Amino acid sequence: MSARILIVSGTGTDVGKTVAVAALAATARAAGLRVGVCKPAQTGVTGGEGGDLATVVGLVGDLPTREPVRYRDPLAPETAALRASMPFLSMDAVRAAVGELASDCDLVIVEGAGGILVRLAPDLTIVDVARELDAPVVVVADAGLGTLNHTELTIRELGRAAVAVAGLVIGSWPAEPDLAAACNRADLERLTGVPVIGVVPAGAGSRTPADFQRSAPGWISATVVGDRRRRRGDPRTVQL
């Protein structure tokens, strides 16, 4: 079965990427799509501890997920694997996990680790995953000072790698934005040429599941997730 695939990456760590993934998933569900989420490499957790996928499920409700590898140390996956003397994540494992989700889903969201050049393995970044899966990237950015530089560098690197960008999401929009945030919201689009397709309020991850699911479609443009009627005709639909 065919499925659309969206890659979600950040301009760095702690920009609200996981909550943005949950908002995208909730928006897709509201559009009538069957959604699955893959976190290729989870770090900073052990055993049965909940990671990013548990956060997404807690906000969106039960949905199929896949997590090919996890490592104890809260580091880049490559470094965490080395420290734990564990096997590195492979592209084959990512493709298999996404393929399993795609067999029963209309949309598969793949969450990266940190920024686009963070090493998932010695020769594997989320850019490589996007190219292998021929999937566009949603870039989650911060609202405050520094975001223009980080975001423009991210978009330039994706362009250099010939990876499509589906849009920008501001991952944590303050209740009372300061001057920098207010200017950045417009400047992000102007400087990158990429539309802001979502703005997630700060603290959204602390909302009740019912409130989150009800509110999320108002934060994210539904055009980025599509709908069931468009799925088979969308040129970004991937056969796995």
ABEGO torsion letter per residue (X at the ends): XBBBBBBBBBAEBGAGAAAAAAAAAAAAAAAGBBBBBBBABBBGBBEABBBAAAAAAAAAEBBBBBBABBBABBBBAAAAAAAAGBBBBBAAAAAAAAAAAAAABABBBBBBBEBAABBABAABBAAAAAAAAGBBBBBBBBABBGAAAAAAAAAAAAAAAGBBBAEBBBABBBABBBAAAAAAAAAAAAAAGBBBABBBBBGAAABBAAAAAAAAAAABBAAAAEBAAAAAABAABBBX
